[in-house]
Amino acid sequence: MSGIDKLTETLSRRLAKGTSRRSSLAWLGGLVTGTAALPLLPVARAATPHGGGTGRPPITSGTPQDPGDRASCDYWRYCAIDGFLCSCCGGTVNSCPPGTEMSPITWIGTCTNPADGRAYVISYNDCCGASSCGQCLCNRNEGDRPQVRPQSNNDYNWCLGTESSVYNCSVAAIVGVALEDAQ
Amino acid sequence: MRLTHASIALGLMSLTPSTGAFAAESAQFAKPLPDEEIPSVQSLPAQYPKDWVLIQDFHFNALIDGRLAIVDTKSPDLPLKGTLRATQFANVLYSRTKNEIYTSETFYSRLTRGERTDAITIWNTATLQPKGEIILPGGKRQQSVTYTGVFQFTNAEKWALVANFTPAQSVTVVDLDGRKVLGEIDLPGCTHIYPTGSRGFSSLCADGSMISITLDEQGSVASSKTIASVQDIDKQPLFGMPAMVGRTAWFVSYYGELRGFDLSGNVARPTGSANVGTAPGGDPQWRPGGWQVISSDAKGLLYVLMSPHGREGSHKDGGTQVWVIDPATGTQVRRIDLEGMATSIAVTREDQPQLVIARPDGAIAVFDAATGKPLRDLGATVAFNPLVIMPAQ
């Protein structure tokens, strides 16, 4: 893991726990070169309007405080995700499938949990080192900006800082509660 | 009945019924079908016709098996003329002067793992066989969804420029003819390569500026010039891939503003702006949408893929119409109904230009660019994820 990767992770967690929802992304964008999103097919949403989950039995958390189908693009944590959902790939919403390596560089988004009304900071790490999962493709572009602003663009392959840059899937792990919403 | 040598051999394999079962049919056809010469491999014309296009297949379900499809847009029955390897977020260039295709790719020694090698492979356009390669140092070539600005020619196609992203940004200068890497230019904060002048390029930068760089004979920076405030990334962000009208690059913004840059000199020069115009039926409003959303024809008209469902985040969702704009007068010339969703568009340089579109399911359709009349549907027969369409001439 490179120095910038460590900085990114440290910063992400610090931001996740200690800054407001509105300011966190702006801070990250300003301070860390190149923390951004995941590889994705930009037009996937046109092809599959509802993203992943179609025709599959739902994958649920089992707790009413974390509602929704983790195989569906509409699940609350996926508000800024882009790629194959690891929940459909042998991993979970917050862990990679066996045989892959989790990228140390992540794009973080802030998504509101409809059950408790809190805004959570979500880390969208890529899982790398196995071929494309190919299941549950999900692509949302709210807030996406051109590649000239890497921290706001989801077209880069962020399997960087891993042994292999081959992309498999993406997780959506809770790394904190945005401060203003936790109060 | 006289048996040929071949039919005896087949009979011995006991895979065919006895000849007696087809005695009546044999009487109908006095001579057997002739022997066919194998092995046999097709080849292509070294110069692809004007109605052919090269289509980059991102192949998201197996990125390590990305491809380039060579497509005859006038052949409804046999549109796919051949494919080339274009693995792992590859980029492609096509030289009409040298009859070569170049792929910029990343490999691992054990397919998904092992030693990483970045390389440019040089392919013969007629045989689609490799004829050379240039290893790119550092394992740093930019991997992203296909943008043309990641890999470009300069110096009259003698050289290529490769964008790097680790996420530190730089550009590797490659002597294609000499089969060697010349050097690397640090480019912090700037992205994509737009060939500029005779030997140089421009890039868009994160502060909203553009930088133009000229190169010396060794491939090092000879001069650079920043053009301030060419885009407002927050309020009027530009799609990364422009349409070229001669040496003028026309970019379109997420909201339909058009910006022209003359790249013929050593420094990019803003030439003006226009707007795609309006139309009824927006829900909530018409905006450009898709992946390759802007193209041009030989007359300098611009074609912009438009979505009626424009909103924040819709800019990659695809569109249902193409709006044709004359940037010289700033007028909307006509609108073309695509009879469904499209995600990428390109216009050929034929005497009667064709508008070639890719649909979300991978289907390719062809329209008359001048009238908007649908000409033919090639179906999903050439690529899984056709993201970038490059007319062959």
Interface residues (C-beta under 8 A of the other chain):
Chain A: I4 T33 G34 T35 A36 P39 L40 L41 P42 V43 A44 R45 A46 A47 I105 G129 A130 S131 S132 G134 L137 N139 R140 N141 E142 G143 D144 R145 P146 Q147 V148 R149 P150 D155 Y156 N157 C159 L160 E163 S164 S165 V166 Y167
Chain B: F58 F60 N61 A62 L63 I64 Q88 F89 T106 Y108 L111 T112 R113 R116 Q142 Q143 S144 V145 Y147 F165 T166 P167 A168 P188 C190 T191 H192 L204 C205 A206 Q231 I233 D234 P237 L238 F239 G240 G290 W291 E312 G313 S314 H315 K316 D317 G318 M341 T343 S344 P360 D361 N385 L387
